[in-house]
Structure formats: C-alpha cells, structure tokens
Amino acid sequence: MSATLFDVGYEITQMLEADLPAVVELEEMTGLSRWGYEAYKIELFYNPMSIMRVARGLTERSRVLGFVASRVTFDELHINNIAVHPDFRRIRIASELLKTVIRQSYSYGSRRCLLEVRASNEPAQCLYRKLGFRVIGRRRDYYTQPTEDALVMQLIY
Ligand SMILES: CC(C)(COP(=O)(O)OP(=O)(O)OC[C@H]1O[C@@H](n2cnc3c(N)ncnc32)[C@H](O)[C@@H]1OP(=O)(O)O)[C@@H](O)C(=O)NCCC(=O)NCCS
C-alpha cells in the first residue's frame, strides 16, 4: 500500500557512497536512463559542482526513498536523474529534493535549472510544471530503449 504524507517521516541529506546500491536499484526500478554505480560514484567524489541528495526515511534503517543527481555548470543547474520509490510517491518527496538542490545551486551562482524529460512522461512533466518549469525546446530521438524525443524544460530563479 502506498504511504501518505502523515505516516512517512523523511529528511533530505547528502548522498553517501553507502547509498549508491539503493540509488542504482531505484534507477533500475523506475526506468530512468541508466547511469549505474560507477557513474554516480565518480560524480560524488570527483565533481565538486555535483549536488547529490537522497530522501532518507526516518525509520526502516534510513532507507533511501528517493534521490536526485544534479550538477552546476557555470550559471546553470542540470538535473541528471531524479526518482522516488513507487511506494512513496505523491507526498512531495521529489518536490522537496528539487527545491533543495535548486537552493544549493543558487549559492554556487546558478540562476537557472535545465532538464530533459521523455515526451511521454506526464507525471514528471506535471511535477516540473508545478514547480514553475516551462518547456523551451524538444530534442528529437534523444532517448533510446525506447527511442523517444526529450522535452527540454527550464526554470529561471
Ligand atoms: C516523477 C516522480 C519523480 C515524482 O515524484 P513524487 O515524489 O511522487 O512527486 P511529488 O509528490 O513531489 O509531486 C508533486 C506534484 O507533481 C505532480 N505529479 C507527481 N506525480 C504525478 C502523477 N503520477 N500524475 C500527475 N501529476 C503528478 C502533481 O502535481 C504533484 O502534486 P499533487 O500530488 O499535489 O497533485 C516519480 O513519479 C518518479 O520517480 N517517476 C519515475 C522516475 C522519473 O520519471 N523521473 C523523472 C525523469 S525526467
């Protein structure tokens, strides 16, 4: 059964190396474009401008309920991957993850956030629109397996 806002306590914290198996499991479970363990690890340890956060349950031994992997390049934050476990959706975890990395990126000098999303991924597009993102472009056949266009969405802040 899915959780509700009232029975899930969680906090948003830095992603740790120990979280990576859970992050990769979530990535695979939710059908995201595959990064894999090594890519997350490299981003965590070798990119000083990466902003990697997890939503950690306050019970169940700090289980990872969701994560976001993002990176600042010059004045731009790019969201590389974001996912929430299917049992913990619609209780604002993704919204809070995004707000957290956007706030952090501001202190690094970022003034806009950019991301790509599958043209058919309505839930994610709804999430981004609700946070103020707008579609600014389309990349043809950007995704593979299955091949699909990406919408490019932007938030200025
Ligand atoms: C997209 C995803 C990250 C949203 O996570 P979430 O924690 O459930 O999102 P939130 O609870 O913060 O949702 C905030 C708002 O986004 C919109 N939204 C989220 N999921 C939605 C859905 N399935 N259908 C319609 N709107 C949705 C709603 O407006 C929602 O507000 P509401 O619940 O008050 O109506 C999650 O569904 C997921 O992990 N999907 C698979 C991975 C993925 O597609 N990642 C994005 C790649 S670009």
The ligand as a Gaussian input file, in Angstrom:
#p B3LYP/6-31G(d) Opt

LIG

0 1
 C        8.190000      11.909000     -11.312000
 C        8.450000      11.493000      -9.851000
 C        9.909000      11.780000      -9.520000
 C        7.543000      12.325000      -8.937000
 O        7.861000      12.024000      -7.590000
 P        6.846000      12.346000      -6.379000
 O        7.633000      12.387000      -5.114000
 O        5.703000      11.445000      -6.433000
 O        6.358000      13.826000      -6.748000
 P        5.655000      14.893000      -5.764000
 O        4.890000      14.187000      -4.696000
 O        6.676000      15.892000      -5.320000
 O        4.620000      15.560000      -6.778000
 C        4.430000      16.953000      -6.847000
 C        3.418000      17.263000      -7.923000
 O        3.850000      16.737000      -9.188000
 C        2.704000      16.268000      -9.943000
 N        2.744000      14.812000     -10.078000
 C        3.605000      13.952000      -9.489000
 N        3.314000      12.685000      -9.878000
 C        2.262000      12.756000     -10.706000
 C        1.491000      11.778000     -11.415000
 N        1.754000      10.475000     -11.343000
 N        0.474000      12.213000     -12.184000
 C        0.177000      13.526000     -12.274000
 N        0.840000      14.512000     -11.605000
 C        1.888000      14.122000     -10.839000
 C        1.493000      16.655000      -9.117000
 O        1.104000      17.979000      -9.487000
 C        2.061000      16.628000      -7.700000
 O        1.318000      17.410000      -6.799000
 P       -0.007000      16.791000      -6.110000
 O        0.359000      15.443000      -5.561000
 O       -0.346000      17.798000      -5.052000
 O       -1.046000      16.696000      -7.190000
 C        8.136000       9.983000      -9.627000
 O        6.867000       9.693000     -10.162000
 C        9.150000       9.029000     -10.219000
 O       10.116000       8.649000      -9.564000
 N        8.944000       8.629000     -11.507000
 C        9.864000       7.695000     -12.174000
 C       11.194000       8.343000     -12.485000
 C       11.044000       9.563000     -13.377000
 O       10.216000       9.624000     -14.276000
 N       11.893000      10.589000     -13.108000
 C       11.915000      11.813000     -13.880000
 C       12.853000      11.671000     -15.016000
 S       12.895000      13.178000     -16.017000

